[in-house]
């Protein structure tokens, strides 16, 4: 299933997830710092939604209270509310 999320407070513009039976199969982050977004995307492939949330939730970016990794966690928390 494809799930799209518009992050808030970060450089990236959109996060496009492929999720199958609670497993993040693929993530494409549009915008943001390419090295970080590609790295995060690869690291979470084939992990459960809960594993990803636990790993990434609460990570700040500099003085910002959120980051692209934190927004990935928030996106997945929102996704869980829809299924």
N, CA, C and O atoms as CSV, one atom per row, in Angstrom:
chain,resi,resn,atom,element,x,y,z
A,1,UNK,N,N,0.841,-1.173,0.000
A,1,UNK,CA,C,0.000,0.000,0.000
A,1,UNK,C,C,0.885,1.235,0.000
A,1,UNK,O,O,1.874,1.302,0.730
A,2,UNK,N,N,0.530,2.191,-0.807
A,2,UNK,CA,C,1.260,3.455,-0.820
A,2,UNK,C,C,0.637,4.410,0.194
A,2,UNK,O,O,-0.584,4.541,0.274
A,3,UNK,N,N,1.493,5.072,0.961
A,3,UNK,CA,C,1.048,6.064,1.926
A,3,UNK,C,C,1.895,7.312,1.721
A,3,UNK,O,O,3.124,7.237,1.700
A,4,UNK,N,N,1.238,8.460,1.570
A,4,UNK,CA,C,1.933,9.732,1.350
A,4,UNK,C,C,1.746,10.639,2.557
A,4,UNK,O,O,0.671,10.707,3.154
A,5,UNK,N,N,2.815,11.324,2.894
A,5,UNK,CA,C,2.802,12.199,4.070
A,5,UNK,C,C,3.517,13.507,3.727
A,5,UNK,O,O,4.567,13.499,3.083
A,6,UNK,N,N,2.942,14.623,4.160
A,6,UNK,CA,C,3.549,15.941,3.986
A,6,UNK,C,C,4.208,16.336,5.306
A,6,UNK,O,O,3.510,16.685,6.258
A,7,UNK,N,N,5.538,16.287,5.381
A,7,UNK,CA,C,6.227,16.625,6.623
A,7,UNK,C,C,6.107,18.108,6.962
A,7,UNK,O,O,5.885,18.946,6.088
A,8,UNK,N,N,6.257,18.411,8.243
A,8,UNK,CA,C,6.135,19.775,8.752
A,8,UNK,C,C,7.424,20.161,9.471
A,8,UNK,O,O,7.951,19.388,10.270
A,9,UNK,N,N,7.928,21.362,9.182
A,9,UNK,CA,C,9.070,21.882,9.923
A,9,UNK,C,C,10.427,21.381,9.460
A,9,UNK,O,O,11.425,21.548,10.161
A,10,UNK,N,N,10.469,20.762,8.275
A,10,UNK,CA,C,11.736,20.245,7.736
A,10,UNK,C,C,11.852,20.637,6.259
A,10,UNK,O,O,10.911,21.166,5.667
A,11,UNK,N,N,13.012,20.369,5.686
A,11,UNK,CA,C,13.271,20.729,4.284
A,11,UNK,C,C,12.550,19.829,3.288
A,11,UNK,O,O,12.206,20.275,2.193
A,12,UNK,N,N,12.318,18.589,3.644
A,12,UNK,CA,C,11.675,17.680,2.702
A,12,UNK,C,C,10.212,18.067,2.487
A,12,UNK,O,O,9.559,18.607,3.379
A,13,UNK,N,N,9.713,17.778,1.278
A,13,UNK,CA,C,8.366,18.196,0.899
A,13,UNK,C,C,7.328,17.076,0.977
A,13,UNK,O,O,6.147,17.333,1.212
A,14,UNK,N,N,7.773,15.835,0.780
A,14,UNK,CA,C,6.827,14.718,0.806
A,14,UNK,C,C,7.573,13.426,1.105
A,14,UNK,O,O,8.744,13.271,0.757
A,15,UNK,N,N,6.871,12.503,1.758
A,15,UNK,CA,C,7.393,11.174,2.056
A,15,UNK,C,C,6.409,10.167,1.490
A,15,UNK,O,O,5.215,10.200,1.787
A,16,UNK,N,N,6.943,9.261,0.660
A,16,UNK,CA,C,6.098,8.279,-0.010
A,16,UNK,C,C,6.541,6.890,0.443
A,16,UNK,O,O,7.638,6.435,0.121
A,17,UNK,N,N,5.682,6.240,1.184
A,17,UNK,CA,C,5.970,4.933,1.772
A,17,UNK,C,C,5.301,3.826,0.965
A,17,UNK,O,O,4.208,4.011,0.429
A,18,UNK,N,N,5.953,2.691,0.885
A,18,UNK,CA,C,5.339,1.442,0.448
A,18,UNK,C,C,5.321,0.552,1.682
A,18,UNK,O,O,6.373,0.184,2.204
A,19,UNK,N,N,4.127,0.207,2.148
A,19,UNK,CA,C,3.965,-0.562,3.378
A,19,UNK,C,C,3.168,-1.820,3.067
A,19,UNK,O,O,2.137,-1.769,2.397
A,20,UNK,N,N,3.663,-2.950,3.566
A,20,UNK,CA,C,2.991,-4.227,3.337
A,20,UNK,C,C,2.953,-5.009,4.649
A,20,UNK,O,O,3.993,-5.387,5.187
A,21,UNK,N,N,1.749,-5.244,5.152
A,21,UNK,CA,C,1.566,-6.016,6.389
A,21,UNK,C,C,2.407,-5.488,7.551
A,21,UNK,O,O,3.034,-6.262,8.275
A,22,UNK,N,N,2.414,-4.170,7.723
A,22,UNK,CA,C,3.131,-3.574,8.845
A,22,UNK,C,C,4.629,-3.454,8.655
A,22,UNK,O,O,5.344,-3.102,9.593
A,23,UNK,N,N,5.120,-3.741,7.450
A,23,UNK,CA,C,6.545,-3.659,7.134
A,23,UNK,C,C,6.756,-2.518,6.140
A,23,UNK,O,O,6.048,-2.424,5.137
A,24,UNK,N,N,7.728,-1.652,6.422
A,24,UNK,CA,C,8.078,-0.582,5.489
A,24,UNK,C,C,8.956,-1.202,4.406
A,24,UNK,O,O,10.115,-1.535,4.655
A,25,UNK,N,N,8.413,-1.352,3.229
A,25,UNK,CA,C,9.148,-1.958,2.124
A,25,UNK,C,C,10.049,-0.944,1.424
A,25,UNK,O,O,11.146,-1.278,0.977
A,26,UNK,N,N,9.574,0.292,1.336
A,26,UNK,CA,C,10.334,1.313,0.628
A,26,UNK,C,C,9.873,2.682,1.095
A,26,UNK,O,O,8.713,2.870,1.461
A,27,UNK,N,N,10.792,3.631,1.080
A,27,UNK,CA,C,10.470,5.023,1.393
A,27,UNK,C,C,11.221,5.908,0.422
A,27,UNK,O,O,12.421,5.743,0.203
A,28,UNK,N,N,10.494,6.852,-0.156
A,28,UNK,CA,C,11.122,7.871,-0.998
A,28,UNK,C,C,10.800,9.218,-0.374
A,28,UNK,O,O,9.634,9.555,-0.169
A,29,UNK,N,N,11.845,9.989,-0.072
A,29,UNK,CA,C,11.673,11.310,0.513
A,29,UNK,C,C,11.994,12.335,-0.565
A,29,UNK,O,O,13.088,12.337,-1.130
A,30,UNK,N,N,11.031,13.206,-0.845
A,30,UNK,CA,C,11.178,14.239,-1.865
A,30,UNK,C,C,11.695,15.501,-1.182
A,30,UNK,O,O,11.072,16.014,-0.253
A,31,UNK,N,N,12.841,15.995,-1.649
A,31,UNK,CA,C,13.453,17.179,-1.056
A,31,UNK,C,C,14.300,16.791,0.145
A,31,UNK,O,O,14.460,15.610,0.454
A,32,UNK,N,N,14.835,17.792,0.811
A,32,UNK,CA,C,15.691,17.535,1.965
A,32,UNK,C,C,17.126,17.270,1.548
A,32,UNK,O,O,17.471,17.389,0.372
A,33,UNK,N,N,17.954,16.914,2.502
A,33,UNK,CA,C,19.373,16.631,2.258
A,33,UNK,C,C,19.498,15.229,1.671
A,33,UNK,O,O,19.201,14.252,2.358
A,34,UNK,N,N,19.931,15.106,0.415
A,34,UNK,CA,C,19.925,13.806,-0.257
A,34,UNK,C,C,20.656,12.695,0.492
A,34,UNK,O,O,20.143,11.579,0.579
A,35,UNK,N,N,21.816,12.969,1.023
A,35,UNK,CA,C,22.547,11.909,1.727
A,35,UNK,C,C,21.772,11.380,2.916
A,35,UNK,O,O,21.694,10.170,3.129
A,36,UNK,N,N,21.201,12.290,3.688
A,36,UNK,CA,C,20.433,11.879,4.864
A,36,UNK,C,C,19.150,11.151,4.480
A,36,UNK,O,O,18.831,10.106,5.047
A,37,UNK,N,N,18.421,11.698,3.526
A,37,UNK,CA,C,17.124,11.103,3.202
A,37,UNK,C,C,17.278,9.738,2.536
A,37,UNK,O,O,16.497,8.826,2.811
A,38,UNK,N,N,18.267,9.589,1.670
A,38,UNK,CA,C,18.505,8.288,1.048
A,38,UNK,C,C,18.994,7.299,2.103
A,38,UNK,O,O,18.573,6.142,2.117
A,39,UNK,N,N,19.882,7.755,2.983
A,39,UNK,CA,C,20.386,6.884,4.047
A,39,UNK,C,C,19.282,6.395,4.960
A,39,UNK,O,O,19.200,5.202,5.253
A,40,UNK,N,N,18.429,7.305,5.413
A,40,UNK,CA,C,17.315,6.923,6.282
A,40,UNK,C,C,16.404,5.943,5.546
A,40,UNK,O,O,15.974,4.941,6.117
A,41,UNK,N,N,16.116,6.232,4.292
A,41,UNK,CA,C,15.229,5.362,3.510
A,41,UNK,C,C,15.767,3.942,3.436
A,41,UNK,O,O,15.018,2.982,3.619
A,42,UNK,N,N,17.042,3.805,3.174
A,42,UNK,CA,C,17.629,2.460,3.064
A,42,UNK,C,C,17.682,1.746,4.407
A,42,UNK,O,O,17.481,0.534,4.484
A,43,UNK,N,N,17.954,2.500,5.461
A,43,UNK,CA,C,18.067,1.882,6.786
A,43,UNK,C,C,16.745,1.324,7.303
A,43,UNK,O,O,16.744,0.367,8.077
A,44,UNK,N,N,15.626,1.904,6.891
A,44,UNK,CA,C,14.346,1.431,7.426
A,44,UNK,C,C,13.663,0.398,6.548
A,44,UNK,O,O,12.633,-0.152,6.940
A,45,UNK,N,N,14.211,0.119,5.365
A,45,UNK,CA,C,13.596,-0.883,4.498
A,45,UNK,C,C,13.504,-2.232,5.205
A,45,UNK,O,O,14.451,-2.688,5.846
A,46,UNK,N,N,12.346,-2.849,5.071
A,46,UNK,CA,C,12.048,-4.177,5.623
A,46,UNK,C,C,12.036,-4.227,7.150
A,46,UNK,O,O,12.213,-5.291,7.743
A,47,UNK,N,N,11.827,-3.076,7.780
A,47,UNK,CA,C,11.654,-3.020,9.233
A,47,UNK,C,C,10.164,-2.806,9.519
A,47,UNK,O,O,9.428,-2.268,8.692
A,48,UNK,N,N,9.740,-3.242,10.712
A,48,UNK,CA,C,8.343,-3.019,11.079
A,48,UNK,C,C,8.124,-1.539,11.360
A,48,UNK,O,O,9.060,-0.799,11.663
A,49,UNK,N,N,6.885,-1.136,11.254
A,49,UNK,CA,C,6.521,0.249,11.545
A,49,UNK,C,C,6.953,0.613,12.962
A,49,UNK,O,O,7.518,1.685,13.177
A,50,UNK,N,N,6.700,-0.255,13.920
A,50,UNK,CA,C,7.054,0.044,15.308
A,50,UNK,C,C,8.559,0.149,15.512
A,50,UNK,O,O,9.014,0.981,16.296
A,51,UNK,N,N,9.345,-0.682,14.820
A,51,UNK,CA,C,10.804,-0.587,14.910
A,51,UNK,C,C,11.282,0.775,14.410
A,51,UNK,O,O,12.151,1.398,15.019
A,52,UNK,N,N,10.713,1.226,13.307
A,52,UNK,CA,C,11.123,2.504,12.721
A,52,UNK,C,C,10.755,3.660,13.645
A,52,UNK,O,O,11.557,4.568,13.866
A,53,UNK,N,N,9.543,3.622,14.180
A,53,UNK,CA,C,9.113,4.684,15.092
A,53,UNK,C,C,10.048,4.749,16.294
A,53,UNK,O,O,10.499,5.830,16.671
A,54,UNK,N,N,10.338,3.615,16.889
A,54,UNK,CA,C,11.212,3.569,18.062
A,54,UNK,C,C,12.611,4.107,17.744
A,54,UNK,O,O,13.222,4.792,18.564
A,55,UNK,N,N,13.099,3.793,16.565
A,55,UNK,CA,C,14.444,4.189,16.159
A,55,UNK,C,C,14.562,5.691,15.884
A,55,UNK,O,O,15.582,6.297,16.211
A,56,UNK,N,N,13.529,6.297,15.286
A,56,UNK,CA,C,13.663,7.651,14.745
A,56,UNK,C,C,12.916,8.753,15.502
A,56,UNK,O,O,13.235,9.931,15.343
A,57,UNK,N,N,11.947,8.392,16.309
A,57,UNK,CA,C,11.120,9.398,16.978
A,57,UNK,C,C,11.948,10.274,17.910
A,57,UNK,O,O,12.744,9.786,18.713
A,58,UNK,N,N,11.739,11.575,17.781
A,58,UNK,CA,C,12.362,12.531,18.697
A,58,UNK,C,C,13.718,13.061,18.272
A,58,UNK,O,O,14.316,13.853,19.002
A,59,UNK,N,N,14.224,12.653,17.118
A,59,UNK,CA,C,15.529,13.144,16.666
A,59,UNK,C,C,15.365,14.583,16.168
A,59,UNK,O,O,14.561,14.828,15.269
A,60,UNK,N,N,16.113,15.537,16.733
A,60,UNK,CA,C,16.024,16.920,16.270
A,60,UNK,C,C,17.003,17.174,15.120
A,60,UNK,O,O,17.866,16.344,14.833
A,61,UNK,N,N,16.859,18.310,14.479
A,61,UNK,CA,C,17.785,18.744,13.428
A,61,UNK,C,C,18.288,20.130,13.825
A,61,UNK,O,O,17.586,21.127,13.660
A,62,UNK,N,N,19.507,20.179,14.346
A,62,UNK,CA,C,20.042,21.465,14.814
A,62,UNK,C,C,19.164,22.009,15.924
A,62,UNK,O,O,18.915,21.328,16.919
A,63,UNK,N,N,18.692,23.246,15.750
A,63,UNK,CA,C,17.837,23.871,16.764
A,63,UNK,C,C,16.360,23.538,16.563
A,63,UNK,O,O,15.523,23.878,17.399
A,64,UNK,N,N,16.045,22.877,15.460
A,64,UNK,CA,C,14.647,22.496,15.210
A,64,UNK,C,C,14.246,21.353,16.140
A,64,UNK,O,O,15.063,20.503,16.494
A,65,UNK,N,N,13.001,21.352,16.517
A,65,UNK,CA,C,12.493,20.303,17.410
A,65,UNK,C,C,12.217,19.005,16.662
A,65,UNK,O,O,11.977,17.969,17.282
A,66,UNK,N,N,12.249,19.057,15.346
A,66,UNK,CA,C,11.977,17.875,14.531
A,66,UNK,C,C,13.065,17.738,13.469
A,66,UNK,O,O,13.930,18.604,13.333
A,67,UNK,N,N,13.010,16.646,12.726
A,67,UNK,CA,C,13.967,16.375,11.654
A,67,UNK,C,C,13.280,15.477,10.644
A,67,UNK,O,O,12.158,15.025,10.875
A,68,UNK,N,N,13.942,15.213,9.525
A,68,UNK,CA,C,13.363,14.266,8.563
A,68,UNK,C,C,13.168,12.886,9.196
A,68,UNK,O,O,12.110,12.286,9.008
A,69,UNK,N,N,14.155,12.357,9.943
A,69,UNK,CA,C,13.903,11.071,10.596
A,69,UNK,C,C,12.711,11.122,11.568
A,69,UNK,O,O,11.897,10.199,11.601
A,70,UNK,N,N,12.614,12.188,12.347
A,70,UNK,CA,C,11.487,12.338,13.271
A,70,UNK,C,C,10.170,12.418,12.505
A,70,UNK,O,O,9.163,11.862,12.943
A,71,UNK,N,N,10.173,13.099,11.378
A,71,UNK,CA,C,8.964,13.196,10.567
A,71,UNK,C,C,8.570,11.840,9.980
A,71,UNK,O,O,7.382,11.565,9.813
A,72,UNK,N,N,9.552,10.990,9.666
A,72,UNK,CA,C,9.253,9.623,9.225
A,72,UNK,C,C,8.489,8.901,10.336
A,72,UNK,O,O,7.484,8.240,10.078
A,73,UNK,N,N,8.970,9.032,11.569
A,73,UNK,CA,C,8.299,8.395,12.708
A,73,UNK,C,C,6.888,8.946,12.878
A,73,UNK,O,O,5.943,8.189,13.098
A,74,UNK,N,N,6.751,10.254,12.774
A,74,UNK,CA,C,5.418,10.861,12.915
A,74,UNK,C,C,4.485,10.415,11.796
A,74,UNK,O,O,3.298,10.183,12.027
A,75,UNK,N,N,5.022,10.296,10.584
A,75,UNK,CA,C,4.211,9.824,9.461
A,75,UNK,C,C,3.689,8.416,9.735
A,75,UNK,O,O,2.520,8.116,9.488
A,76,UNK,N,N,4.557,7.569,10.241
A,76,UNK,CA,C,4.139,6.189,10.513
A,76,UNK,C,C,3.152,6.109,11.664
A,76,UNK,O,O,2.275,5.245,11.665
A,77,UNK,N,N,3.281,6.997,12.645
A,77,UNK,CA,C,2.272,7.045,13.714
A,77,UNK,C,C,0.915,7.442,13.134
A,77,UNK,O,O,-0.109,6.882,13.525
A,78,UNK,N,N,0.898,8.403,12.204
A,78,UNK,CA,C,-0.347,8.793,11.560
A,78,UNK,C,C,-0.906,7.635,10.733
A,78,UNK,O,O,-2.111,7.382,10.746
A,79,UNK,N,N,-0.037,6.942,10.022
A,79,UNK,CA,C,-0.459,5.791,9.217
A,79,UNK,C,C,-1.157,4.750,10.092
A,79,UNK,O,O,-2.206,4.220,9.726
A,80,UNK,N,N,-0.563,4.465,11.248
A,80,UNK,CA,C,-1.141,3.450,12.139
A,80,UNK,C,C,-2.570,3.790,12.549
A,80,UNK,O,O,-3.371,2.893,12.812
A,81,UNK,N,N,-2.890,5.076,12.605
A,81,UNK,CA,C,-4.261,5.497,12.972
A,81,UNK,C,C,-5.264,5.197,11.856
A,81,UNK,O,O,-6.468,5.135,12.104
A,82,UNK,N,N,-4.769,5.010,10.626
A,82,UNK,CA,C,-5.662,4.814,9.491
A,82,UNK,C,C,-5.931,3.344,9.180
A,82,UNK,O,O,-6.840,3.027,8.412
A,83,UNK,N,N,-5.146,2.449,9.772
A,83,UNK,CA,C,-5.327,1.023,9.449
A,83,UNK,C,C,-5.973,0.268,10.584
A,83,UNK,O,O,-6.196,-0.938,10.475
